[in-house]
């Protein structure tokens, strides 16, 4: 039995009816996009550099005389105050000399002066003799002060408050001038020295803010201010050394640490949008500004803008936008001027496209419920 065959004219008519039905189905052809708001924020031009930390005050402790260590009053890494006694050298000879000088010579000279002052007042002695005894007394005091200074040279004290380093001596060691005992650093405030190209010389004004990071601390940011600039430019590198001051209340920063420095200059209020919203057309730059059409639906307007400083994922807009304007950030390749769009999500920060799409799906699920 032959299968039933549909005549060709009928087949053509059926195909046309199905096609017409398909085209008649309501479909939203508006492309889905992600938008972001142009915001007015405080920004600054950034100059990057590498810097090395130094303590606010730093010294290597040593002695000025040759003698034996008899006492050590500090441990490795100990915090000390200014004037604390750290090391004592043998001073037995000097102490004996001081006792003799003070007990005999200086004391006797003082008694002679006191006795002659009474005789001179009564006319029994001359003024010249009194002056001679006074000179002898002053000479004895000077010799006594010399001995005291020699004793002080045998006591090593902290010249300022800070933290001592590793101890390099032991009791009984014979110390000589120039032999390092330990280091002392005032790490309450740190000095960060870094080199900046001389083209930025006119903008290096004390008081500028800086931010710094160091590899041991990951993404932690340390802030400070520019305190001074060197008086000379390196003729080889054409760079100048600048110094910033960083607070170190938690004592994390150590002298010698390498840090990445960002100098913030020309701080100002500016309109900023995500960099992904910029569309290049030759030498011109555009954005797709989102407006409301006559039917109430969002509509794009291709708007020329003038850009300024670029940052990580952000760009400054000098002309063409005002704070509060909405621009297309994702989906710019699918839209054109005066096109109706469907806003899929609104970008608030540095969210990835996957995060924005996930937010859109979650919002849709909540609306469905």
Secondary structure as UniProt FT lines:
FT   HELIX           8..23
FT   STRAND          31..37
FT   STRAND          39..61
FT   STRAND          67..72
FT   TURN            76..77
FT   STRAND          79..80
FT   TURN            82..83
FT   STRAND          85..89
FT   HELIX           92..100
FT   HELIX           101..106
FT   HELIX           107..122
FT   HELIX           127..152
FT   TURN            153..154
FT   STRAND          155..157
FT   STRAND          162..164
FT   TURN            171..172
FT   STRAND          174..175
FT   TURN            177..178
FT   STRAND          182..197
FT   HELIX           198..203
FT   TURN            206..207
FT   STRAND          209..213
FT   HELIX           215..217
FT   TURN            218..219
FT   STRAND          222..233
FT   TURN            235..237
FT   STRAND          239..247
FT   TURN            249..250
FT   TURN            255..256
FT   STRAND          258..274
FT   HELIX           275..277
FT   STRAND          279..281
FT   TURN            282..283
FT   STRAND          284..292
FT   TURN            294..295
FT   STRAND          298..304
FT   STRAND          306..311
FT   TURN            312..313
FT   STRAND          314..319
FT   TURN            323..324
FT   STRAND          326..330
FT   HELIX           332..334
FT   TURN            337..338
FT   STRAND          340..347
FT   HELIX           353..368
//
